[in-house]
């Protein structure tokens, strides 16, 4: 699992470096990857008494897809409007096998800065 996380981090770093070569102007980007959702706790009310039972949930590994429409400015910054979607299957709830899906749709505004690789400052 640790190797997978390091591989994903290295891939993200290469992708981040490659985007700095963009020419000034508008661009469209697409991305995808794996999602590793954390477990959560859910309160379930038991009818007819209304007693709440706390159930711990765990999720399967899922996937994420994203798309961004952006603009690269001459001085180095980029601005983006991003849409993303991720989903994972429900694995277990309250210690028992369960079925279901977790779906998340996101909207983000991003501000990025591309450092010149030949400049005097190299982060």
N, C-alpha and C positions, 0 to 999 in steps of 0.2 A: 504494500500500500504506500509505503514511504517513497519507493522508486516511482510509482505512478504520480504522486504529488510533485516530486522533483521534475519529472518529465513534463507535466503540465505547466509548471512554473517556467521551465526553460523554453517551452514553445511560446508561452505568452511573452517572454522577454524578446525572443527573435521577432515575433510579430510586431512588438512595440518599436523595435529598432528599424524594421523595414518600412513602417509607415512614415518615418521621418524623411524619407526620400520623396515624398509627395511634392508635386509642384503646387504653386499658389493657385487657389481656386476651390470650387466645390468638389466633393467626392462622396461616394457611397461605399460603405463597408458592410461585410457580413461576417458572422462568427458563430461558433458552436463549440460544444464541449460536454463534459460530464458534470452532473450536479450531485453533491454529497450532503443531502439535508440532514440536519441534526434531529434527534428525537424531541418530542414535546409532550406536555401533559395536558389532558383534556378533562374537564369536569362534565360528567354525564348525570343528568337528573333522572332518577328512577320514578316513573309514574306508579301508582297514584300518590305515593308518599312525598315525592319531591326531594328525597334524600339525594345529595350529590355524591357521586363516586368518582374518584380521581383515577384516570386511566393513562398510563404511559404509552406513547406510540413510538414506533420506529418505522423508517421508510427505506425502500430500496434505492439503489443508485439510479438516478434519472439522467435527463439530458437538458441542455439549454441551447437555444438558438437566439441570435440577436442580429439586428441590423441598425446601422446608423447613417444619417445624412449629415454631412459636415462641411465646414469651410476652413481651408488652410490659409492663414494670413501670412503676409510677407515677413513679418518680424519674428515668426516662430510659433505663435499660439494657434491652436485649432479649436473651434467650437463645434459641438455635435448635438444632435437630437437623436436619442437612441430608444428603440423599442426592443424588449426582450421577453422571452417566454421560457419557463422551465416547468418540468413536470416530473414527478416521482410516484411510484406505486406505494401504497400502504402495505407494510410488511406484517406488523404485529400491533395489537392493541390490548392492553391489560393482560399481557402474557399469553394471549391466544392469537392464532393466525387470523388475519383480517384481509379484506379486499377493499379497494377504493383508490383514489388518486389525490395527490396534492398538486394543484395547478396554480402557477403564479405568473401574472402578466405585469411587466414593469415599463415605466416611461421615465427616462432620465435626460437631463441636460448635462453635458460634459464640457469641461474646459481643460484642454491639454496643452503642454508646451513641448516643442521639439528642440532639443539642444543641438547646436551645430557640432558635428563630430570633429571638425578641424579647428574649433575655437579654442580659446585659452581656458575655458571652464569645461571640465569633463566630469559629470556626476558619476 
